[in-house]
Amino acid sequence: MPNQPLIKPTADELGDGVRPAAVGRFVDLVADQLVATEAVFRLHLDSDVPFIHKAGEYIAQGGGKRVRPALLLLCSRLLGHEGEEAVTYAAVVEFIHTATLIHDDVIDHATLRRGHRTLNDLWSNHLPVLLGDWIYTKAMQMALTHGQVEVIQRLCGATLRMTEGELLAYQRLGAPDLGVEEYFDIIDRKTAHLFAAACSIPSLIPPVRPEAGQVLSRYGRALGTCFQLVDDLLDFTAREAELGKPVLSDLKEGKLTLPLILLLPRVAPAIRRKIEMVLEDRSFERVASAEIFQLVTAEGTIEEVSEMAERFAEQAKRELEFFPPSDAREALEFAPDFVLHRRS
């Protein structure tokens, strides 16, 4: 795997459907560092254990948007750090994210991700669960190479929050009474905390800048929340070819996302029952997916969630006013627009 030729990420690879020019404004500044990050990612996603080697090659071929590494590298540039340490931490963050995706697919019994078969669909559950554990541990081992204990603490904190979020979400799987406040608590843990860690870790590279770290953590948390809200919207509005998995798959897996959480208290019991049947059946056998889409369209909850996402995007941009104008700040100011307009 380390001997594979490295090619700079293209707009399509990083944006998955976002306008190429828009993607360029987000990643061009750190394109070379993203190539280096990908090299570190591939190098460490290998082992003399045959299954790890084989699965690692499969994961590396599957690609991904690498949003979190790009944010970490941009925040590093913003603070004047562009060396090997930032690249290592960018790869570490992607390792952690990869491990969560593997475990998520096992929990959700998912068969497709980014248009490719999931590891659990290829090799059942046992091996991918252990691989996810291996990747988590490898991530921490990589982070330790630079001797920054504070970075490890930040990464462990984010990983703990993500696991807590997954536990909370799984316990409420299929529950039709999930509320807005509970929903935001779950996505804050599952998604926003890793974004916050990715953005704030560069402030821990000497010379340490704790005030900048607090600002970048708030920036990342708002951006991560925006990212998750857009994920919810894409489950309704994107095409299967863009998502790389079936539309409305969240509901089919028993997950209530925000457009439906907002909808349920407003509709008559007979309509509410339709959504409950999908949650019970984990299928659209009794209620067609088109009918669910018509419900959220009629009630306008897709537009409501879109407006919420835009507010979180603006909140993220405002945080950057703390920093003087620079090319890195400009790229980070564009990142929320990239997140809002992505199609996968």
N, C-alpha and C positions, 0 to 999 in steps of 0.2 A: 503493500500500500504506500509506504513512503516514497517509492520510486516512481509513482504515477506523475505525469507532467502536470504542472500547476498552471492554470489559466486564470486570468483576472475574471472576477465575477461579472457577468453581463447584467444589463438592466433587467432582462426577463428573469434571470435566476434570482436576483435580489428582490425584484418587485412582484413577480408572479402576477402580472396583469396590470400593474400600475404603469402610467405613461413613462416611457424610457427617460425623457428629459427630466421628469419629476424625480425619478429614482436617482439620476445622476446628481442632482442638487443635494441629495441626502448623503450619498456614499462616495462621490468622486474624491473628496479630500483624503479619505482613508482607504482608497482602493488598494494601494500597495500593501498596507498593513492588514487588510482583510485577506489578501492572498497569503501573507505570512501566517495569519491566524488559521486559515484553512490548512496550511501545511502542518502546523502544530497539532491541529485537531486530528488530521489523518494519521500523523506519526504516533500519537498516543492512543488512538483508537485501534490498537493492535496488541496482539499477545501471541505467545507460543501455544496457547490453548486453541485448538482448531476452531471451536465454535465461535469464540470471541473474534478471531481473525476473519472468519467468513461473515459473521453478522456485522462486524465493523466495516468491511468492504461494502456490504449492502447499504448500511446507514450512510456512508460517505457518498455513495452514488445517488442517494435519494435527494441530496441537496437540502435547501431550506432558505428562508429569507435572511437569516443571520442578522436580524434587527438588533438583538441585544448586544452582540459583539460590536456592531457598527456604532451603537450608542456609546459603549464603553470607550472605544477608540476616539470618538469625537470629543467626549468629555475629557479624555486624557490630553488631546491636542489643545482643548480650551484652557487647560491648566498648565500647559507647557511640557507635557510628558509624551514622548513619541518613541520610546525605546522598547526593548525586548520585554520588559516587565508588563507593559500594557498589553502587548500581544498575548502573553501567557494568560493574563487574567481574562482577556476576551475569549480565548479558547476554553478556559475553565467555565465561564458562564454558559457557553454553548454546550459543554459537556453536561452541566446540570440540567439545562433545558431539555436536552436529548433524553436523559434518564427519565425525566418526568413524562415525556411523550410516550416512551416505551411502557411505563407503568400505567399511564392513562389508557392506552390502547388495550392492555390486558384487562383492566377494570371494566372498560366499556364494551369489551368483546368486539372491538372495531376490526374491520377487515381491510380498510383502505386508509392510507394517509398520503397526501400529496400525489394521489394517483397511483401509488404503488401498494402492493400487499404489505400489511403490517407484519412485524416479526412474530407476533403471536398467531397470526393466521398461517404463517409459514412453518413455525416450529412449536405450536401450542403454547401454553402459558409458562411452564416451569423454567425453561431456558431463558426466555426474555426477562422474566422477573429477576433472575440471578444476574443477567447481563446489566440490567438497570442498576442493581446494587453495585456491581463492579464499576460502572461508569461514574456513579456518585463518588465512590471511594477514590477512583483515579483522579477525579476533579480536585479533590482536596489535596491529594498527594502532589499534583502539579502546582497548586497554589502555594504550597509550602516551600517550593524551590527558591522563592525570593525572601523567605524568612519574615514576612509581615503577618504577625499574629492577628492584628486588627482586621486584615483582609479576610482571614479564615473565619473570624468571628462574624463578620458581615455576611459572608456566604452561608455559614451555618444558620444564622438567624433567618435569612431568606428561605433556605431549604426547609427549616422547621415550620415557618409560616405556610409554605406551599403544602407541606404534608398535612398540616392542620386544616387547611382549606379543602384538601381532597377528602379528608375524613368527614368534615362537616357536610360537604356536598354529597358524599356517598350515603350518609345517614339520612339525607333528605331526598334521596333519589325516588322519583315517582310521586312525591308529595305535592298535591295540588294547592296547598295553603302556604307555600313558600312566599315570604313577604319581601318587599323592596329592601328594607334595612338588612335583613338576613342575607339577601342576595349580594348586596354590596360588601358585606363583611366577608363573604366567601371569595368573591373575585379579588378583593384587596389582598387576601392571603395567597390565593392561588396564582395570581398573575402580577399584580402591581408591585409586590415586594421584590421580586426578582428584577424587574425593571429598575426599581429604586436602587437596588444593590449594584447593578451594572453601571448606572450613571454616577453613583457616589464613590465607588471603589477608587477611581483615580485620585480622589482627594486624600487618600491614605498613602499614596506614594510620596516619599519624602521629596521636598519639604511638605509636611502635612498641612492641609488647609481645611480645618473643621467647619468653618462658616460656609465655605464653598460646598463642602460635602452635604450640609443640611439643605442648601438650596437645590443642589442636583438630585438629592434624594426626593425632594418634593416634586421636582420636575419629572423624574422617572415614575413616581407613583401616579401622578396625574396622567402621564402618557400611557402607563400600563393599564389604567382603568379605561382610558379611551380605546386602547387596543382590544380589550375584552368586550366592550360594548359593540365595537365594529364586528368582532367575531359573532356576536349574537345576531347582528343585522345580516351578516353574510349568509347565515344559515337559512334566512328567508329570501334574500335578494340575489344571491350569486347563482351561477349555473354550476352544475355538477362538474363540468370540465374545468372550471376555474377553481373550485374548492378542492378537487381531487378526492371527493367523497360525496355521498348522496346529500341533497339538500334536505333540510328539516331532520337531519340525523340526530340532533340534540334531543328533540322531543321524542323521537323513536327510541332513544337510549334512556328515556325517563327523566331527562333534564328539562326543567322549566327555565327558559331564558327570559330576559327582561320584557321583550314585547308581549309575551304571554302573561307574565306576572302582573303587568299593568292592566292587561285585558280582563283577566278573570273576575275581579270584583265588580266590573261594570256590566257584565252580561247576565242574561237570564239563566236560571238553573239548567234549562234544556241545552243551551249552548255550552255552558260550563261542562256539562256532562260529556260532550263530544271530546273535549280536551282530556278529561279524566279517562275516557275509554282508550285513547292512544297511550296515555301513561301506563294504564293497566296492561294493555296488550303488547306494548313495545312493538307496535306495528300499525300500519294504516289499513288494516283489513276491514274494520267496521266504519272508519271515518277516513275519507280521502285526504291526502296531504293538501290538495288544492283547496279543500274546504277550510282547512286551518289557515292557509294563507289569505283566503278571502276575509276571514274574521279579523285578522290583525290589520289588514288593509282598510276594511270598513271602519274600524275603531280608531285608526290613525296612530296606533302605538309604535309602528315602525318609525314614523316621523318624530314622535316624542323621544325615542331612544337615540335617533340621529341627532337631535338637538342637544341631548345630554352629552353625547360624544363630542360634539363641537365645543361645548362649554368646558369640558375637561381638556380639550386640545388648547383652547385659549388660556386656560389656567397654566398649563405647562409652559406656553410661550411667555407668559408674564413673569414666571420665575427667572427666566434668563436675563431680564433687565438688570439683575444684580451684577452681571459681567459687562465689561467694556465691549464695544463692537469688535468683531473679528470674523474671520472666515469660518472658524469652528462654531461660533455662536450662531451665525447665519444658517449653517447647515442644521444645527440643533433646532433652530426656530422653524425650519421646514419639516422636520421629522413628524410633528403632529399632522401636517397636511398629508404627508406620505401615508401615515396610519389611517387617516380618515378616508382616503380615496383608494386604498388597496382593494383588490377583488378576490383575495384568498388569504 
